[in-house]
Amino acid sequence: MVNRREHSIVNTQLPEAFSSAFSLGSLEGFFPLRKANRWTPLVLALLFLSAAGGVFVYGALEAYVQWQQYGPAVISRYLTMPVIISLALFLPGVWASWAAYANRHKAAAVYQHGFAYNDWQGLKIWRWEEVLSLRAAITRHYYHGIYTGTTHAYTLERKGGGRLALNDALTKVEDLARHIQRKIFPILYERASQA
């Protein structure tokens, strides 16, 4: 009898980017980007960029009306502040656009012989034997004594250099870290005992 967790893994449709990770064996878990992390930067980008455009258009129209009434000497007075505000709104809009683009393909998959991580730079494949360490930073947040949530940050290091940071942008990142820990700790223990 297949339990619910295994059944959900079997039915998971992996993105095309993970097709080159077939050499790692059978899939044991898939951890996509959280929906909030997928849509929040996009919504913020649209809000900031549309607000920047709206402020600039308003300033340009106001400067045009004043220019027709009083001449070109008043343009800078009516256009300077809207341009500054538009720029202040445009820069976070560009940053949010970049975050939406960079995060759109982010996901991780755990396999029998390693794991794969995909982001805007492409697919990174890590075999269990290549992992040197897994560090965890788990922080529980309280506001005036009331628990408000927990943040998870995990850092992996591999042989020959290279680091990978995993955090709460992925769904159930603590389960992903447990999968990785369960796979690498016997290998790390064996290395340490031989040393």
N, C-alpha and C positions, 0 to 999 in steps of 0.2 A: 504494500500500500504506500503510495506517494503522499508525503505530508504536504501541507499547504505551502510552506516556504519553498520546498524543492519544486513544487508544481509551478509557482510563480516565476522561479528562475528559468525553468524549461520553456515557459511561454513568453519570456522576455524577448522582444525583438531588438537585437543589437543594432546600433547605427553602423552604417557602411564603413566608417573609419576603423572599427574593431575587426574587420575581416582579416587583416594581416596578423592577428594574434592567435591564429589557429594552432600554432606550434606549442602553445602553452597548455594544451590539453582541454579537458572539459570545463565548461563554465560553471562556477560555483556561486557567483553573486554579481549583480550589476547595480551600480550606484550612479544614477544620472544627476544632473544639476537640479537643485530645488526649483520649483516653479516660481517662487517669489524672487529668486536670484536671476531667473531668466527674464521676467517681465518688469521688475522694478526699475532696472537701469533704462530700459526702453521707454517706459512711461515718463521717467524723470527727464530723459533726453528730449522727448516730445514737448513736455511742459516748459523746460528751460529754453529750448530753441524757439518755440512759438512765442513765448513771453519776450524773448530778446527781439524777435522780428516785429512783434506788436509795438513794443516801446520805441523801436527805431522808426517805424512807419509813423507813429503818432508824433514823434519829435520832428520828423522831416515835414509832415503836413503842417504842424504848428509853425515851424520855421518858414515854410513857404507862404503861409497866410500872413505872418508878420512881415516878411520881406516885401510882399505886395503892398502892404500898408505903409511901412516905414523905410523900406530900402534895404540894401545889402548889409548895412552896418549892424543890424540886429540878428543876423543869421547865427553867429557864433553863440550869442546869449541864449537862444532858444534850441540850439542843436547840441551844445556841448554836454549837458547833463543827460539827455536821452542816449547819446552815444556811449557815455561812460556806463550808464545803467545797462544798456544793451550788451556791452562788452562783458560786464560783470555777470550777466545771465548767460551769455554765449559760451564762455569758457567752461562752466560746469555742465552745460549741455553737450559740449564736445567730449568732455570726460565721461559723461554717462553714455554717450553714443559708443565710445571706445569700449567701455565696460560691457555694454550689451553685445558688441561684436566679439570681444575676446571670450566671453562666457558662453556663447551660444552652443558650442560643441563640447563643453566640459563634461566629462563623465569618467568613471573608473569601472573596471571589471576585474573580478578575481577569478583566476583559473587554477587548475590543478597544480601546475608547475611555475606559476608566477602571476603577475597582474599587469594590466595595461591601463594607462592613463592618457586621456585625450584632452587637449586644450587647443587654443588658437595656434600653437606652434606645431601641432601634429601629435601623432600617437607615440607614446613612450612605453616601451616594453621592459619590464623588470622581472628577471628570473629570481626565484627565491634565494639561490646561491649567491647572487650579486649583492644582496642587501647586507650592509654592514651594521646598521642600527636603525631603530625606530624610537624617536623621542616624542613624548606626549606632553601637551600643556592643556589641562582641563581646568577651566575657571568657572566657578559658580558665582553668579552675580546676585547681590542683595541690595535693595533700596530701602533704607530705614528699617532694616531687619526683615523685610519681606522678600522672599525668593523671587527673582525675575527671570531666571534662565541660566543656561550653561553654554559656554563656548568651548569648542574643541579645536585644537590645532595639533597636527601631527607632522613630524619631519622625518623623512627617510633619507639615508645616505647609502650610496652604492660604491662598490669597488671601482677604483680608477677615477673617483671624483663624481660629482653630480649629486644634487639634492632634489627632493620633491616635497612640496608642502601640500598637505591635505587639510581642509577645514570644513566648516559648516555650510559652505556653498553646495556641497554634495549632500544628497539625501542619505540619512542614517550613516554619517561618516564614522560614528563610533563602532558600528557593526563592521564597516570596512576595515577599521584599524584592528578590531578583534580577529577578523579573518587573516589579515597580514601577520599579526602577532602569533596566532596559532601555527601558521606555516613556517615562520622564520625562527622562532625561539628554539626548536629542536636543532636546527642547523647552527645557530649561534652558540648553543650550549655545547655541541660537539666540537666546534672550533676552539672554544675556550678550554674544554677539558683536554684536548690534544696539545694545546699551547702550554 
